[in-house]
C-alpha cells in the first residue's frame, strides 16, 4: 500500500498565522504557570473579560454554522446545501475546540478543570453549559471521524457511518441547549446588566442569533476557502442560505422591539451615551443592514453575500461583547480593558484554527460536493 501523502503549502500569510499561533501558545503556557493576574487585566469586579466574552460566548455562537447547516441538510433535507455541509461542520468543530481552550485558560485554578465531570452541580446554568459544550464537541469529533476514516483508519469508517444518524440528531439538539443557556447566565444579572440587553428572553435571543449567524459564517468561510484553495460555492446556494437567516433576523428584530416596549426600555435606545450608541451599532450593522441586503438584489452577487456575512458576524460579536462588557459598565464601573496578552491569545487562537482548517481541507474530502453520500 502506498504511503499517505500529506500536503500543507507554506505561504507568507500562513507564516504570519504560524507566528501568531506560536506567540499565543507561549503566552498560554506563561498564563498557566503564573496565573491570570500576570497575563490579564481581570479583577474582582471584572472576573469575565475578553476570553469569556469573545473566545467563549462569541466563539460558541460563531460556530453555530455546524448545527444550523446540519438541521437544514440532514433533518429538513435541503439537499442543495450538501455542498457546504462538511465545511460548515469542520468550521464548527474547530470553533468549539478553540472555545474549550479559551475556557480552560480562563479557569482560575486550571488544574481543577476535571471537577465538573465528577461534581454534579446540576442546579447551575454554567454546569449545564459545560456539559452540553463538552458533549457537543465530542459529537463533532465523532462526526469528523466519519470524514477522516475515508483516508486514515479506514476500518472504522463503516461503524462510524452507521452511528451518524444518532450523532446528527444529538448534534442538532445539544447546541440549542447551551446556546440558549449562555444567555441564561446573564438573566440572573438583574439590575447589573443594562436594560437594553437584559431580558427574560435573553436565552431565546442568544439561540436565534447563533442560528442566523451560521449562514453568515458559512458564506465567509466558503469565500475565503475559494480564494485560498480554489473552491467555489455557487452564489445562488449561498443566497438561498442567507434568505433563511434573513427570515429569522426579521423575527429577531421584531421580538427585540416588542420586548423593549413591554419592559419600558425602548427609551434607552435613543438616550445617547455609550450603551445607546453601542446598541444602535449592534442592531444597525448586525441586523438591519443585513436584512436589507438579504431581501434586495444586493444579495445576488458575491460582494453582497460577503457583506451580509461580515456585517452579521460583526453584529454578533458586538452583541456578545455588549452583554459581557458594555452592558455591565454602569454596575461594575470602569477598570477593565483587555491586556495585550489577552488580545494576543485570542488572535493566536483564531490563527491556529485557520491553519488547522487549511491543513484538513487540503488533505481530506471537505470541499467536494459528496454526491456519493446521496447515492450510498
Secondary structure as GFF3:
##gff-version 3
##sequence-region A 1 376
A	DSSP	alpha_helix	12	34	.	.	.	ID=ss1
A	DSSP	alpha_helix	50	50	.	.	.	ID=ss2
A	DSSP	pi_helix	51	58	.	.	.	ID=ss3
A	DSSP	alpha_helix	59	62	.	.	.	ID=ss4
A	DSSP	alpha_helix	65	70	.	.	.	ID=ss5
A	DSSP	pi_helix	71	75	.	.	.	ID=ss6
A	DSSP	three_ten_helix	79	81	.	.	.	ID=ss7
A	DSSP	alpha_helix	82	106	.	.	.	ID=ss8
A	DSSP	three_ten_helix	110	112	.	.	.	ID=ss9
A	DSSP	alpha_helix	115	118	.	.	.	ID=ss10
A	DSSP	alpha_helix	125	148	.	.	.	ID=ss11
A	DSSP	three_ten_helix	154	156	.	.	.	ID=ss12
A	DSSP	alpha_helix	157	187	.	.	.	ID=ss13
A	DSSP	alpha_helix	202	229	.	.	.	ID=ss14
A	DSSP	alpha_helix	235	262	.	.	.	ID=ss15
A	DSSP	three_ten_helix	266	270	.	.	.	ID=ss16
A	DSSP	alpha_helix	273	283	.	.	.	ID=ss17
A	DSSP	pi_helix	284	288	.	.	.	ID=ss18
A	DSSP	alpha_helix	289	294	.	.	.	ID=ss19
A	DSSP	three_ten_helix	297	300	.	.	.	ID=ss20
A	DSSP	alpha_helix	302	324	.	.	.	ID=ss21
A	DSSP	three_ten_helix	326	328	.	.	.	ID=ss22
A	DSSP	alpha_helix	329	332	.	.	.	ID=ss23
A	DSSP	alpha_helix	340	363	.	.	.	ID=ss24
A	DSSP	alpha_helix	371	375	.	.	.	ID=ss25
###
